[in-house]
Amino acid sequence: MTAIRRILMLASMAAAAGWAVTAAAQDAPVYRCPGKPELYTNQLSAREAHDKGCRTIEGAPITIMQTAKPRPSTAGAASGGDASNRVSNADQRGRDLERRSILEAELRGAESKLAELQKEYNNGEPERRGDEKNYAKYQERVADLKTSIARKQDDITAIKREISKLPQ
């Protein structure tokens, strides 16, 4: 036999063996195995399927659907990957100035609210109201004022930090 004939003969034998495996795989029982997500397979032996608690599916057609490939993310373009999405220096300066003015207005409002809270708190001894005949209710209001003052001071610190991050 020539080398070409041997190659052709081996190729045809391999193809025949492959078809036999494919046919056997198609005739193998399909199992539905419990779990999250449920597993449908024909790759288990009867013993393995029994051990895993799988049940045979008989007579039910099985459809295998391939999922769509995810589209590439556009996050790279938004982060400077695409020159057409860039903002001009003048526009950015305008945005920074607008942001600074908004933050400064918030800072003024927070500082005035803090001053009001501190005045009402009166160094831990606010005046009692008419509805606070119960001392526990008064103590609760004092604690709430103290918490509000601390929160407002934290807000002011955060606003000042944000302002310091902006270009002059």
VOPAGU-2260 file (C-alpha; in pm, 1 decimal, decimal comma):
REM VOPAGU-2260
SITE   aa  ch    i         X         Y         Z
SITE  MET   A    0       0,0       0,0       0,0
SITE  THR   A    1     117,4     346,7     -75,0
SITE  ALA   A    2     148,8     611,0     192,8
SITE  ILE   A    3    -142,1     810,2      50,8
SITE  ARG   A    4    -371,8     505,1      60,9
SITE  ARG   A    5    -276,2     437,1     422,8
SITE  ILE   A    6    -351,3     797,1     518,4
SITE  LEU   A    7    -687,8     787,3     342,9
SITE  MET   A    8    -771,3     454,8     506,0
SITE  LEU   A    9    -678,6     583,4     853,7
SITE  ALA   A   10    -877,6     900,7     794,3
SITE  SER   A   11   -1187,6     705,2     690,8
SITE  MET   A   12   -1153,2     475,1     993,4
SITE  ALA   A   13   -1122,6     776,4    1225,2
SITE  ALA   A   14   -1426,5     937,6    1067,0
SITE  ALA   A   15   -1627,7     618,3    1104,8
SITE  ALA   A   16   -1525,0     588,2    1469,6
SITE  GLY   A   17   -1626,0     951,1    1526,1
SITE  TRP   A   18   -1968,1     894,1    1372,3
SITE  ALA   A   19   -2016,9     589,6    1590,7
SITE  VAL   A   20   -1935,2     791,5    1901,8
SITE  THR   A   21   -2170,9    1068,8    1790,2
SITE  ALA   A   22   -2450,1     820,8    1722,9
SITE  ALA   A   23   -2394,1     654,3    2059,7
SITE  ALA   A   24   -2400,9     993,9    2233,9
SITE  GLN   A   25   -2729,7    1078,7    2063,7
SITE  ASP   A   26   -2881,1     746,9    2176,6
SITE  ALA   A   27   -2758,4     787,1    2536,9
SITE  PRO   A   28   -3029,3     873,9    2789,2
SITE  VAL   A   29   -3057,1    1236,4    2893,1
SITE  TYR   A   30   -3059,5    1301,3    3267,4
SITE  ARG   A   31   -3204,7    1592,6    3462,5
SITE  CYS   A   32   -2992,4    1646,4    3772,0
SITE  PRO   A   33   -3104,9    1858,0    4070,3
SITE  GLY   A   34   -2919,7    2168,6    4176,9
SITE  LYS   A   35   -2892,1    2536,7    4102,4
SITE  PRO   A   36   -2905,7    2558,6    3804,8
SITE  GLU   A   37   -3054,4    2225,7    3703,7
SITE  LEU   A   38   -2819,6    2019,7    3489,0
SITE  TYR   A   39   -2933,7    1836,5    3176,6
SITE  THR   A   40   -2672,1    1594,9    3048,1
SITE  ASN   A   41   -2616,8    1275,7    2852,9
SITE  GLN   A   42   -2257,1    1245,6    2971,8
SITE  LEU   A   43   -2327,2    1039,7    3286,0
SITE  SER   A   44   -2339,1     665,7    3327,4
SITE  ALA   A   45   -2651,4     516,1    3480,7
SITE  ARG   A   46   -2462,2     460,5    3807,5
SITE  GLU   A   47   -2335,1     821,5    3825,5
SITE  ALA   A   48   -2682,0     954,1    3747,9
SITE  HIS   A   49   -2835,7     740,1    4023,4
SITE  ASP   A   50   -2570,8     852,3    4276,3
SITE  LYS   A   51   -2635,1    1219,1    4198,4
SITE  GLY   A   52   -3012,8    1181,8    4216,9
SITE  CYS   A   53   -3064,4    1248,4    3846,5
SITE  ARG   A   54   -3378,2    1136,4    3662,7
SITE  THR   A   55   -3405,3    1018,7    3305,9
SITE  ILE   A   56   -3594,6    1236,9    3061,3
SITE  GLU   A   57   -3774,6    1018,7    2809,9
SITE  GLY   A   58   -3960,2    1139,2    2507,5
SITE  ALA   A   59   -3912,0    1507,1    2586,3
SITE  PRO   A   60   -3743,6    1706,0    2312,6
SITE  ILE   A   61   -3441,9    1899,8    2429,3
SITE  THR   A   62   -3345,9    2226,7    2270,5
SITE  ILE   A   63   -2999,6    2367,9    2325,5
SITE  MET   A   64   -2977,2    2743,3    2276,9
SITE  GLN   A   65   -2654,9    2933,3    2258,1
SITE  THR   A   66   -2658,5    3263,7    2441,9
SITE  ALA   A   67   -2565,8    3584,7    2267,4
SITE  LYS   A   68   -2215,9    3712,0    2320,6
SITE  PRO   A   69   -2203,2    4021,9    2540,4
SITE  ARG   A   70   -2135,0    4345,9    2360,8
SITE  PRO   A   71   -1809,3    4520,9    2433,0
SITE  SER   A   72   -1833,8    4780,7    2705,1
SITE  THR   A   73   -1832,9    5148,5    2613,9
SITE  ALA   A   74   -1684,4    5240,1    2952,6
SITE  GLY   A   75   -1337,4    5265,7    2795,3
SITE  ALA   A   76   -1456,9    5535,5    2558,1
SITE  ALA   A   77   -1613,1    5740,0    2836,3
SITE  SER   A   78   -1294,4    5727,1    3040,4
SITE  GLY   A   79   -1088,4    5904,9    2779,3
SITE  GLY   A   80   -1047,1    5633,7    2519,2
SITE  ASP   A   81   -1230,2    5832,4    2252,3
SITE  ALA   A   82   -1106,3    6183,7    2177,0
SITE  SER   A   83   -1448,8    6295,2    2051,4
SITE  ASN   A   84   -1593,5    6259,8    2404,6
SITE  ARG   A   85   -1340,2    6493,2    2562,5
SITE  VAL   A   86   -1446,6    6825,5    2708,0
SITE  SER   A   87   -1266,1    7141,2    2607,9
SITE  ASN   A   88   -1061,2    7324,0    2870,5
SITE  ALA   A   89   -1297,7    7622,2    2865,6
SITE  ASP   A   90   -1601,0    7397,8    2920,0
SITE  GLN   A   91   -1425,3    7217,6    3205,5
SITE  ARG   A   92   -1331,8    7548,6    3371,2
SITE  GLY   A   93   -1693,9    7657,4    3345,5
SITE  ARG   A   94   -1810,9    7332,6    3502,7
SITE  ASP   A   95   -1554,5    7366,2    3781,9
SITE  LEU   A   96   -1665,1    7725,2    3853,2
SITE  GLU   A   97   -2029,4    7619,6    3859,8
SITE  ARG   A   98   -1949,6    7331,0    4091,2
SITE  ARG   A   99   -1747,8    7559,4    4319,3
SITE  SER   A  100   -2035,4    7810,5    4342,6
SITE  ILE   A  101   -2282,7    7529,4    4423,7
SITE  LEU   A  102   -2053,2    7387,3    4690,4
SITE  GLU   A  103   -1990,8    7730,3    4841,8
SITE  ALA   A  104   -2367,3    7791,4    4860,6
SITE  GLU   A  105   -2409,4    7454,0    5032,2
SITE  LEU   A  106   -2128,0    7544,2    5270,1
SITE  ARG   A  107   -2291,4    7874,8    5365,0
SITE  GLY   A  108   -2625,0    7697,0    5425,0
SITE  ALA   A  109   -2462,2    7423,9    5633,7
SITE  GLU   A  110   -2270,1    7678,3    5841,1
SITE  SER   A  111   -2584,4    7881,8    5912,2
SITE  LYS   A  112   -2775,4    7564,2    6009,3
SITE  LEU   A  113   -2486,6    7466,6    6238,3
SITE  ALA   A  114   -2500,2    7807,8    6404,3
SITE  GLU   A  115   -2876,2    7765,6    6464,5
SITE  LEU   A  116   -2827,1    7418,4    6611,3
SITE  GLN   A  117   -2545,8    7537,2    6839,3
SITE  LYS   A  118   -2756,4    7829,8    6958,3
SITE  GLU   A  119   -3048,2    7597,0    7036,0
SITE  TYR   A  120   -2813,8    7342,4    7201,1
SITE  ASN   A  121   -2683,3    7614,4    7436,7
SITE  ASN   A  122   -2373,0    7417,5    7543,6
SITE  GLY   A  123   -2575,9    7109,0    7632,2
SITE  GLU   A  124   -2848,4    7293,8    7823,1
SITE  PRO   A  125   -3119,8    7398,9    7577,7
SITE  GLU   A  126   -3430,3    7568,0    7711,4
SITE  ARG   A  127   -3710,7    7327,9    7792,4
SITE  ARG   A  128   -4021,4    7342,2    7580,5
SITE  GLY   A  129   -4375,4    7324,9    7705,4
SITE  ASP   A  130   -4425,1    6977,1    7559,9
SITE  GLU   A  131   -4121,0    6843,3    7748,6
SITE  LYS   A  132   -4267,0    6798,1    8095,6
SITE  ASN   A  133   -4110,2    6453,4    8095,8
SITE  TYR   A  134   -3735,0    6482,2    8160,8
SITE  ALA   A  135   -3659,5    6178,6    7940,0
SITE  LYS   A  136   -3819,3    6356,0    7645,1
SITE  TYR   A  137   -3598,5    6659,1    7711,6
SITE  GLN   A  138   -3286,2    6438,9    7731,2
SITE  GLU   A  139   -3383,5    6277,1    7400,5
SITE  ARG   A  140   -3404,6    6619,0    7233,1
SITE  VAL   A  141   -3065,0    6718,2    7378,5
SITE  ALA   A  142   -2910,9    6396,5    7240,9
SITE  ASP   A  143   -3073,4    6456,8    6900,4
SITE  LEU   A  144   -2935,5    6812,0    6891,7
SITE  LYS   A  145   -2587,3    6686,8    6979,8
SITE  THR   A  146   -2605,7    6425,5    6701,6
SITE  SER   A  147   -2733,3    6684,1    6453,1
SITE  ILE   A  148   -2447,3    6920,1    6538,7
SITE  ALA   A  149   -2189,5    6644,9    6489,0
SITE  ARG   A  150   -2347,9    6544,5    6156,1
SITE  LYS   A  151   -2356,2    6906,2    6036,0
SITE  GLN   A  152   -1989,5    6951,5    6131,1
SITE  ASP   A  153   -1903,8    6639,0    5930,6
SITE  ASP   A  154   -2102,7    6777,4    5635,8
SITE  ILE   A  155   -1911,4    7105,8    5651,6
SITE  THR   A  156   -1578,9    6920,1    5661,1
SITE  ALA   A  157   -1679,4    6713,2    5356,3
SITE  ILE   A  158   -1791,2    7019,2    5159,8
SITE  LYS   A  159   -1464,6    7198,4    5238,3
SITE  ARG   A  160   -1271,5    6890,3    5126,6
SITE  GLU   A  161   -1461,5    6885,0    4795,4
SITE  ILE   A  162   -1396,1    7256,3    4741,1
SITE  SER   A  163   -1025,0    7203,6    4806,7
SITE  LYS   A  164   -1012,6    6940,4    4529,5
SITE  LEU   A  165   -1131,2    7191,1    4268,2
SITE  PRO   A  166    -876,3    7394,9    4072,8
SITE  GLN   A  167    -842,3    7759,0    4177,7
